[in-house]
Amino acid sequence: MTVQSVDHAALAPVYAIVAAAVLALLVDLVLTPGERRPAAGGRPPSGPVPAGSGASERDRSRWGRGALLLGVGALGPVAAIVAALVVGTGRRGTFCTPGGVLPGGVSVSPSCSFVVDSASVAVTVFGCALALVVLGMSVPIVRDNTVPPGEYVFLLLCSLAGLVVLASARDLLTLLVAVETLTLPVYVLVGLVRRPASAEAAVTFFVTSVVATTLTLLGIGLLYGIVGAVHLDRVAAALAARPDARDLPLVGAAALLVLAGLLFKLAAAPFHAWAPATYDGAPLPIAAWLGTASKLGGAIAVVVTVGIALRPMLDVVGPVLAVVAVGTMTVGNLVALRQRRLLRLLAWSSVAQTGYLLAPLAVARGDELRDAIAGLAGFTALYLVASVGVFAAVVALRSAGDGGTLDDLAGSARRAPWATAAFVLGLAGLAGLPPGLAGLFAKVVVIKAALDGSAGWLAVVIALNAVIGLAYYARAATACFAPPAEPAPVASAPALEPAVAAAAVTELPAGSGRASTAVVGATVVLTATAGVTLGAWPQWVFDVAERVANALA
């Protein structure tokens, strides 16, 4: 490991994603000379729209461009996966600083801001796989011209680049920059559909995120002022070697401020208020990205901060995380019982799952930390597979529309039996019930971690909350088998003017609907198969989680 060197091989996955993002912008620039962007709701620009072959040719051109841009976007995650696997899991670092002596006479060895190890490779591969699934789910909104495809693909890949950097970040400032790189593009993606709900969701997400980032920066500044370092291993070394600093109230306040900002990304109570409105206002694929990749990024940030930098303060941080975990899972489950809109229900479900996710870390002390991180990693992987499967099924059922209400699911079992089956399977996984065995094993891992940490009370709380969650998961599943409501009589509408009528009958090119259905269907089958496979053979997930824990702890 050379001091002050730049290991370009370690950065290869990031280079691949950034190159694909820039290429998507360039392709969009070349293919759309002077064309106006869609107006609100993805409709064509206002004004007379010529009927006939001209309009059809323009729609065909838009769909072809959108499909090409999604393909270009998929090159980034695929290349990043290949690069991460080629680089391998051997530890290597870049942006390193030499060893020295910190305030208080604490000697430290060389440290690196960007480290590639088995943990970062696993997160990179998993995050890129999630991005590919989200790109597959994005076909309907690109086909219907709901979002501008060039900007959409560029922003999604920028967010993915933040997630990949976050997996390797080993100092607090790099970690914060990576978290913001993951989050900032999502603000725009949420509001990319021009409708009031999306704009409100984007503003809510942005404002609350700015507050969270401010808290994290304040905490990092206080920690740096006391220990004189921002590298995670150096902060841990300083706190371990200086009991006088560890006992300072200011250090405890700094640690809590850093955690508060990072827990926002996980939508943990009391930093969860942004989630329901943001999920409900975002396009369906972006809601899926928020519920999976953003959750994965928040989990990584909390784990490396608590498991490395704040490890000497687990006796202070642990009880706080336990209270947050109990409050998060309880609030999420209880409020989800009252939801009628599907995406709001899934948002509150995500809040509850965050509580389960934090439980292993809350009870870890000393040598138990490695097992706690392994349990958290295993739960996160199994939960995210079930979650992305649910969102893929919702896209198959709702296409380019929003999530709608539970009543809108009525008749789904007859209209789309396979998508409904995947939706029910995913809900069973989130609930921890067969046949969603992946979710069942995830719940078992969390409860076992609580019991191993001598926190039987926490295991009881987790079990009670899991029972509460069964109610709303079952309600969402049974809604698919309800008979569809009778359509209300519609009063006769006034005749449309010729130009408006021509715009109304303009249809998408033949074959685009079949291609969109095929891609979304393949995405649903892929995610459902992954959930079933992990449920049948979960041991390899736990093996990977063990290697992640060994790398981080």
Backbone hydrogen bonds, N-H to C=O, Kabsch-Sander energy under -0.5 kcal/mol:
donor,donor_aa,acceptor,acceptor_aa,energy
4,Q,96,C,-0.9
5,S,2,T,-1.2
7,D,5,S,-0.6
8,H,6,V,-1.1
11,L,7,D,-1.1
12,A,9,A,-1.1
15,Y,11,L,-2.4
16,A,12,A,-2.4
17,I,13,P,-1.9
18,V,14,V,-2.6
19,A,15,Y,-2.7
20,A,16,A,-2.0
21,A,17,I,-2.2
22,V,18,V,-2.5
23,L,19,A,-2.5
24,A,20,A,-2.2
25,L,21,A,-1.7
26,L,22,V,-2.3
27,V,23,L,-2.8
28,D,24,A,-2.2
29,L,25,L,-2.4
30,V,26,L,-2.3
31,L,27,V,-2.3
32,T,28,D,-1.1
34,G,32,T,-0.8
35,E,32,T,-0.6
39,A,43,R,-1.7
42,G,39,A,-1.6
43,R,40,A,-1.2
49,V,499,A,-0.5
56,S,52,G,-2.0
57,E,53,S,-2.8
58,R,54,G,-2.1
59,D,55,A,-2.4
60,R,56,S,-2.4
61,S,57,E,-2.2
62,R,58,R,-2.4
63,W,59,D,-2.5
64,G,60,R,-2.4
65,R,61,S,-2.4
66,G,62,R,-2.7
67,A,63,W,-2.5
68,L,64,G,-2.2
69,L,65,R,-2.4
70,L,66,G,-2.2
71,G,67,A,-2.0
72,V,68,L,-2.5
73,G,69,L,-2.6
74,A,70,L,-2.0
75,L,71,G,-0.9
75,L,72,V,-0.7
76,G,72,V,-0.7
76,G,73,G,-0.8
78,V,74,A,-1.8
79,A,75,L,-2.7
80,A,76,G,-2.5
81,I,77,P,-2.4
82,V,78,V,-2.2
83,A,79,A,-2.6
84,A,80,A,-2.6
85,L,81,I,-2.3
86,V,82,V,-2.3
87,V,83,A,-2.6
88,G,84,A,-1.7
92,R,116,V,-2.0
94,T,114,F,-2.5
95,F,5,S,-2.0
96,C,5,S,-0.5
97,T,111,S,-3.0
100,G,108,V,-1.7
102,L,106,V,-3.4
105,G,102,L,-1.4
106,V,102,L,-1.0
107,S,105,G,-0.7
108,V,100,G,-2.9
111,S,97,T,-1.7
113,S,94,T,-0.6
113,S,95,F,-1.9
114,F,94,T,-1.8
115,V,168,S,-2.6
116,V,92,R,-3.5
117,D,115,V,-0.5
118,S,89,T,-0.6
121,V,117,D,-2.3
122,A,118,S,-2.0
123,V,119,A,-2.2
124,T,120,S,-2.5
125,V,121,V,-2.5
126,F,122,A,-2.3
127,G,123,V,-3.1
128,C,124,T,-2.4
129,A,125,V,-1.9
130,L,126,F,-2.1
131,A,127,G,-2.0
132,L,128,C,-2.1
133,V,129,A,-2.0
134,V,130,L,-2.4
135,L,131,A,-2.4
136,G,132,L,-2.0
137,M,133,V,-2.1
138,S,134,V,-1.0
139,V,136,G,-1.0
142,V,138,S,-1.9
143,R,139,V,-2.9
144,D,140,P,-2.3
145,N,142,V,-1.1
146,T,141,I,-2.4
147,V,141,I,-1.0
152,Y,148,P,-2.2
153,V,149,P,-2.6
154,F,150,G,-2.3
155,L,151,E,-2.7
156,L,152,Y,-2.1
157,L,153,V,-2.3
158,C,154,F,-2.0
159,S,155,L,-2.2
160,L,156,L,-2.0
161,A,157,L,-2.3
162,G,158,C,-1.8
163,L,159,S,-1.7
164,V,160,L,-2.3
165,V,161,A,-2.4
166,L,162,G,-2.4
167,A,163,L,-1.6
168,S,164,V,-0.7
168,S,165,V,-1.1
169,A,165,V,-0.9
169,A,166,L,-0.6
170,R,113,S,-2.6
172,L,230,V,-2.7
175,L,171,D,-2.4
176,L,172,L,-2.1
177,V,173,L,-2.6
178,A,174,T,-2.4
179,V,175,L,-2.4
180,E,176,L,-2.3
181,T,177,V,-2.2
182,L,178,A,-2.2
183,T,179,V,-1.8
184,L,180,E,-3.4
186,V,183,T,-0.9
187,Y,183,T,-1.1
187,Y,184,L,-0.8
188,V,184,L,-1.0
189,L,185,P,-2.4
190,V,186,V,-2.6
191,G,187,Y,-1.4
192,L,189,L,-0.9
194,R,192,L,-0.6
195,R,193,V,-2.0
198,S,195,R,-0.5
199,A,195,R,-2.1
200,E,196,P,-2.7
201,A,197,A,-2.2
202,A,198,S,-2.5
203,V,199,A,-2.3
204,T,200,E,-2.4
205,F,201,A,-2.5
206,F,202,A,-2.5
207,V,203,V,-2.7
208,T,204,T,-2.1
209,S,205,F,-1.9
210,V,206,F,-2.2
211,V,207,V,-1.7
212,A,208,T,-2.1
213,T,209,S,-2.7
214,T,210,V,-2.1
215,L,211,V,-2.1
216,T,212,A,-2.2
217,L,213,T,-2.6
218,L,214,T,-2.3
219,G,215,L,-2.4
220,I,216,T,-2.6
221,G,217,L,-2.6
222,L,218,L,-2.2
223,L,219,G,-2.4
224,Y,220,I,-2.7
225,G,221,G,-2.2
226,I,222,L,-1.2
227,V,223,L,-3.0
228,G,223,L,-0.5
228,G,224,Y,-2.0
232,L,170,R,-2.1
235,V,231,H,-2.6
236,A,232,L,-2.1
237,A,233,D,-2.2
238,A,234,R,-2.6
239,L,235,V,-2.4
240,A,236,A,-2.3
241,A,237,A,-2.0
242,R,238,A,-1.1
245,A,242,R,-0.5
246,R,242,R,-2.1
247,D,243,P,-1.7
248,L,245,A,-1.3
251,V,248,L,-0.8
252,G,248,L,-1.5
253,A,249,P,-2.4
254,A,250,L,-2.3
255,A,251,V,-2.6
256,L,252,G,-2.1
257,L,253,A,-2.2
258,V,254,A,-2.3
259,L,255,A,-2.2
260,A,256,L,-2.5
261,G,257,L,-1.9
262,L,258,V,-1.8
263,L,259,L,-2.9
264,F,260,A,-0.9
265,K,261,G,-0.6
265,K,262,L,-0.8
266,L,262,L,-0.7
267,A,264,F,-1.5
268,A,263,L,-2.1
271,F,268,A,-3.1
275,A,272,H,-1.7
277,A,273,A,-0.5
278,T,274,W,-1.9
279,Y,275,A,-2.8
280,D,276,P,-2.2
281,G,277,A,-1.9
282,A,278,T,-1.5
286,I,283,P,-0.5
287,A,283,P,-2.3
288,A,284,L,-2.1
289,W,285,P,-2.0
290,L,286,I,-2.7
291,G,287,A,-2.3
292,T,288,A,-1.0
293,A,289,W,-0.6
294,S,289,W,-2.1
295,K,290,L,-0.5
296,L,292,T,-2.7
297,G,293,A,-2.7
298,G,294,S,-2.3
299,A,295,K,-2.3
300,I,296,L,-2.3
301,A,297,G,-2.4
302,V,298,G,-2.3
303,V,299,A,-2.5
304,V,300,I,-2.7
305,T,301,A,-1.7
306,V,302,V,-2.8
307,G,303,V,-3.3
308,I,304,V,-1.3
309,A,304,V,-1.3
310,L,305,T,-2.7
311,R,308,I,-0.8
313,M,310,L,-1.8
314,L,311,R,-1.5
316,V,313,M,-1.5
317,V,313,M,-2.9
318,G,314,L,-2.6
320,V,316,V,-0.9
321,L,317,V,-2.4
322,A,318,G,-2.3
323,V,319,P,-2.2
324,V,320,V,-2.4
325,A,321,L,-2.8
326,V,322,A,-2.4
327,G,323,V,-2.6
328,T,324,V,-2.7
329,M,325,A,-2.4
330,T,326,V,-2.0
331,V,327,G,-2.5
332,G,328,T,-2.5
333,N,329,M,-1.9
334,L,330,T,-2.4
335,V,331,V,-2.4
336,A,332,G,-1.7
337,L,333,N,-1.1
338,R,335,V,-1.5
339,Q,336,A,-1.3
342,L,404,G,-2.0
345,L,341,R,-2.0
346,L,342,L,-2.4
347,A,343,L,-2.1
348,W,344,R,-2.4
349,S,345,L,-2.2
350,S,346,L,-2.1
351,V,347,A,-1.9
352,A,348,W,-2.2
353,Q,349,S,-2.4
354,T,350,S,-1.6
355,G,351,V,-1.2
356,Y,352,A,-1.4
357,L,353,Q,-2.3
358,L,354,T,-2.0
359,A,355,G,-1.0
359,A,356,Y,-0.5
362,A,358,L,-1.7
363,V,359,A,-1.1
364,A,361,L,-0.6
368,E,365,R,-2.3
369,L,366,G,-1.7
370,R,367,D,-0.6
372,A,368,E,-2.1
373,I,369,L,-2.7
374,A,370,R,-2.1
375,G,371,D,-2.4
376,L,372,A,-2.6
377,A,373,I,-2.7
378,G,374,A,-2.4
379,F,375,G,-2.5
380,T,376,L,-2.6
381,A,377,A,-2.2
382,L,378,G,-2.1
383,Y,379,F,-2.9
384,L,380,T,-2.5
385,V,381,A,-1.7
386,A,382,L,-1.8
387,S,383,Y,-2.6
388,V,384,L,-2.7
389,G,385,V,-1.6
390,V,386,A,-1.7
391,F,387,S,-2.1
392,A,388,V,-2.2
393,A,389,G,-2.0
394,V,390,V,-2.2
395,V,391,F,-2.3
396,A,392,A,-2.0
397,L,393,A,-1.9
398,R,394,V,-2.8
399,S,395,V,-2.6
401,G,398,R,-2.0
406,L,340,R,-2.7
408,D,405,T,-0.6
409,L,406,L,-1.3
410,A,407,D,-1.5
411,G,482,A,-1.8
412,S,409,L,-2.3
413,A,480,C,-2.3
414,R,411,G,-0.7
415,R,411,G,-2.3
416,A,412,S,-3.1
420,T,416,A,-2.3
421,A,417,P,-2.3
422,A,418,W,-2.1
423,F,419,A,-2.3
424,V,420,T,-2.7
425,L,421,A,-2.3
426,G,422,A,-2.4
427,L,423,F,-2.3
428,A,424,V,-2.4
429,G,425,L,-1.9
430,L,426,G,-2.3
431,A,427,L,-2.2
432,G,428,A,-1.2
433,L,428,A,-2.9
436,G,433,L,-1.7
437,L,435,P,-2.3
439,G,436,G,-0.6
440,L,436,G,-1.4
441,F,437,L,-2.7
442,A,438,A,-1.9
443,K,439,G,-2.2
444,V,440,L,-2.1
445,V,441,F,-2.4
446,V,442,A,-1.8
447,I,443,K,-2.5
448,K,444,V,-2.7
449,A,445,V,-2.1
450,A,446,V,-2.0
451,L,447,I,-2.3
452,D,448,K,-2.8
453,G,449,A,-1.5
454,S,451,L,-1.7
455,A,450,A,-2.6
458,L,455,A,-0.6
459,A,455,A,-1.7
460,V,456,G,-2.0
461,V,457,W,-2.0
462,I,458,L,-2.5
463,A,459,A,-2.2
464,L,460,V,-2.5
465,N,461,V,-2.4
466,A,462,I,-2.3
467,V,463,A,-1.7
468,I,464,L,-2.0
469,G,465,N,-2.4
470,L,466,A,-1.0
470,L,467,V,-0.5
471,A,467,V,-0.6
471,A,468,I,-1.3
472,Y,468,I,-0.7
473,Y,469,G,-2.0
474,A,470,L,-2.4
475,R,471,A,-1.8
476,A,472,Y,-2.2
477,A,473,Y,-2.1
478,T,474,A,-2.8
479,A,475,R,-1.4
480,C,476,A,-0.6
480,C,477,A,-1.0
481,F,478,T,-1.3
482,A,479,A,-0.9
501,A,497,E,-3.0
502,A,498,P,-2.4
503,A,499,A,-1.9
504,A,500,V,-2.2
505,V,501,A,-1.7
506,T,503,A,-0.8
512,S,509,P,-1.8
513,G,509,P,-0.5
515,A,511,G,-2.4
516,S,512,S,-2.6
517,T,513,G,-2.5
518,A,514,R,-2.4
519,V,515,A,-2.4
520,V,516,S,-2.6
521,G,517,T,-2.6
522,A,518,A,-2.4
523,T,519,V,-2.2
524,V,520,V,-2.5
525,V,521,G,-2.6
526,L,522,A,-2.5
527,T,523,T,-2.5
528,A,524,V,-2.6
529,T,525,V,-2.6
530,A,526,L,-2.3
531,G,527,T,-2.2
532,V,528,A,-2.4
533,T,529,T,-2.8
534,L,530,A,-2.6
535,G,531,G,-1.9
536,A,532,V,-2.0
537,W,533,T,-2.8
540,W,537,W,-0.5
541,V,538,P,-0.7
542,F,538,P,-1.8
543,D,539,Q,-2.2
544,V,540,W,-2.1
545,A,541,V,-2.5
546,E,542,F,-2.0
547,R,543,D,-1.9
548,V,544,V,-2.4
549,A,545,A,-2.3
550,N,546,E,-2.3
551,A,547,R,-2.0
552,L,548,V,-2.0
553,A,549,A,-2.9
